Amino acid sequence: MTPLRQRMLDALVLRGMAQRTQEAYIGAVAGLARHYGRSPDTLSAEEVQRYLLHLLRERKLSRSSVNQAGCALRFLYASVLGLQGDAFVIPLGRAPQKLPEVLSREELARLFAVTRHAKARTFLMLAYGTGLRLTELCQLRVEHIDSHADRMCIRVVQGKGAKDRYVPLGADVLQLLRAWWRIAHPSQWLFHAAQDPAQPLHAQSAQRWYRAAWADAGITKQGGIHTLRHCYATHLLEAGVDLYSLSQWLGHRHVSTTMRYLHLARPDAPDGAKAEPLALLGALPAVANH
């Protein structure tokens, strides 16, 4: 590890940045160094700006991906190297605001029905039934599930923003988890890595499960496994859950972030969903066997 890389890593750790943020920022700086074949601390602001233009024009990366790289480079030059303000300008462009695509309940039912492996099916159904982020799901431990009748919740430890929170646990999700426990008897991680039970499930494995099920179910709407979190939020709003509660369950810093789901929610939710808003899995229609 070069001294500059170590300095940046130390600065990220000191500021309490999440592990994924650390990896993304270090990766962005490494990409800059590879592009020029030089250490980033020898580059000018103009060279950094040309690299970001290269990502946009030649690499065809999205504006949000380029902005993430720009944030990483800003951190390097401002927080690590002490170059900021007019002395070292790294501009960022406004990313287009797009509404996510949300699966219908019938599409969700098909998605879960074609997922034959119990581990993958349980994971995907849990993603929809709790709205947890992918990394939060992978890091779930057995001890984080509170099944007592007067609690019924999942404790999310150090989620995004290094914050703990509690997410309500629907009765149908608890039934799903108990069925999984009878199959796998997890002792530490709720879902462990395939090759090493001492390690949590890798996020890429879960993404592959989703993409395989997405293809087998014949779904054409775009998006990865994060789509299930969008479905959770939208369907709870349709069932009558208030915006503030949903914002807390999702772990959003601002309610305004949750408000975008108001544009996706439809007023004609199934009656069963409105009667028991947390029973998201129970509100899915039956899928005929083929």
Steps between C-alpha positions, in 0.01 A plus 500: 500500500638839400534773765233711325253211492563439871448869578168500316385179666591641842303818424195297394514285813551804723182657361301181553432430132324170431703208363333519159569874484864437583526241224323723246718804579825304493394337174422837341842639589668183376316542167635854468855381570472220242364738237803730519758247620602745772435560867185716549693751713701601189190586293349841438135597537474520120625142467246379756222681314609344170485157665140559613412608145665178376269300729198680358589510132721200431402260777132601473448482876183646646504847652444354848799263461722786384380715788592222743850495353508879524404487868781251564753724324373806686557311823854409396606848397312698766505279810823304444720735296354828629424644155157659482302804392627693200837325530364165383154494342324168430154582361206264530195499273140454606392141450158453333229407747330183381222312670580132559296228337280304738384143447133416530390250762440247224855549371639458851305179545647365172849609601486306827327200343779441247771527768535132586793504743375562855791728595455727199120503527508583872752778444300662219171474689665649809633789288144581394337427837734727698631758253855461627793608284709226343797546732268508802345169396840339448615616844193369686575273794260259666514711817364800310158332463265573791198271473336584834133581452533846659804591286500324160781691336840479335789698639714651225847555641706782351301543182561780252629808677636282784158497667314223680126472450208262553281372217163338579473130430178383340351169609544356150868602495552338840342181366740517204800538731393212722468277193853602397634429848353148487680442169841658566529541880710817465705566812670832423418660167141459384647442152865400488743483210486178300866411553549629855223488765701743713450774237175677406341452161670700224283766341588381149347158575168663592508717190552188285202333667282797417613527140447127443149513648426821307588327173317175581186690599498688169510843665597784268516788748855613565688509830691274735416354837451853641170491307358286781564784746316738267209253489493480880479877538242550227272218611505615864399850395218350293390305807475818707827512698585860586798667340691570822485138623605368159792745493621368836469137390691567178776682688467821299667807645230730362129438442539673164695194381201280580255738335603392151308177557181705512538536122502120465220405741155418363182546707342171391704264718343159579265510798707237679809715474319794658361285779846365590754737346804310631384169351661575166578138418149392592353757258673342198277304265537128452701384199376204299742208477636428152 
